[in-house]
Amino acid sequence: MSLLVVGLSHRSAPVSVLERASLSADARAKLLHDTLAAEPAAEAAVLATCNRIELYADVDKFHAGVAELSTLLAQHSGVGLEELTPYLYVHYEDRAVHHLFSVACGLDSMVVGEGQILGQIKDTLALGQELHTAGRLLNDLFQQALRVGKRAHSETGIDRAGQSLVTFGLEQLAAGAPVADWAKGKRALVIGAGSMSSLAAATLGRTGIDEIVVANRTHARAERLAEILGESGTAARAIAMADVARELTRVDIAVSCTGATGLVLTGEAVALAVGESLSAPAAPADAASADAAIAEGCPVGFPATATAAAGAAMAGFGLVDEALRADGATAAAPDTAVAPDADSLELHGSWAENTERRIARERKDIPVPAGPVKLALLDLAMPRDIDAAVHRVPGVRLVDIESLAEASADAPMAADVDQVRAIVSDEVAAFGAAQRAAHITPTVVALRAMAAEVVAGEVARLEGRLPDLDDKQRSEVTQTVRRVVDKLLHAPTVRIKQLAAEPGGAGYADALRTLFDLDPDAVAAVSRADLNDADVKNRGRS
């Protein structure tokens, strides 16, 4: 196994960088094809969520692989490699497996324990299978990651260690008060009708909020969400995007999560809505055009073709459709070399941790308004929907992805997290052993096939020399020879599988081929057959 992951996430980079690095659905497909076309990579998969981009590949050379994957990520995310270099992280072999399993369990999420990542990992695998860029290694890896994630959620209380991003965001807005008490008597505006916005609307609905108003670029989706909320007993109605500015003056809470690539609510628009002005003259030059775009029903930077689909079943609501975004990431790497040494692996493995500490030092606490909050804003979008300048508007409280990251980073770790970490460690060891054992299987199969050919040849030769043997005698002789060969091969093949499953056991397959002078083409033929079988099974699953 030569698994390599190069990536960028909320743990290694500030939101300002993540907002600019992104991958569309088409860019992901192109990135995967270009990765396979690159010399070091034999398989590839890209995990792209609103908080991370990670490129996974099976490579034959470590340094060359890091350099190539880094360059490709930079090209397709649209952010220069030099700019992204300080924020990269690189994991290799068992450390890469450990990283993905931790991600699948929610240990690497902005809010520890969230389960949405499992759906995103499933989508990553499905895309790799559809484009035939995921082979045996990545199929096994991502399927096992899904199983590990489900195991963590079923066997531990990791769900209690961290809440959903929506719930956590609303709790931050409530500033310590129970969300239900804080939301009582309030009216809310939800901008967007995808899964995150729908989850926010559903969560607000369960608090007993007075009314929810839904705005979406596609009005039919807004109407459908309002309809579903109404069926669950929540007063809800849909409005056109052109009415957002007016509605903002009537609500107490606004939640936004759209697919826009630019601002949906500017600082000036929010200031006008609460009858205040920005406390510093830093309004964007294009604020007027942004307000005009909203008034015309098209959020600034939201192209007419900017739609994507992903699914999520809302708790208590049967919603599916979402315009989810993918964060961008890239990595930089040292010059090409033939193989990684221990110092190199330690260096690459520590980059993310060092960068995370540096970013934490650079971040500043977001001010909370001293007086009463007239308008509470929750921005769940990446890139952001709401102008960060609203922090300067008196009476406005904004919680966004960056402030959620800061708040959750300081949250105390629960005992459940330690349990999940133990599960991850066990599963990483088991996965590595299984992969190493699988590596020698084609060689063992080829050895037994060669032995069977020898038996068949000797039986045929015996028949030529003793033609008077009857069928019963011939069968007994054949079975005896086969039993002798099987007994001679049994102990060595079982033992060599055990040895191969241990760390450093990859060389046993080569030793076996050399000792028995096995035909390399025969071993390769068994491997191809296994891959074809696995491909058929995986297509059936997806």
Disulfide bonds with the S-S distance in Angstrom:
none
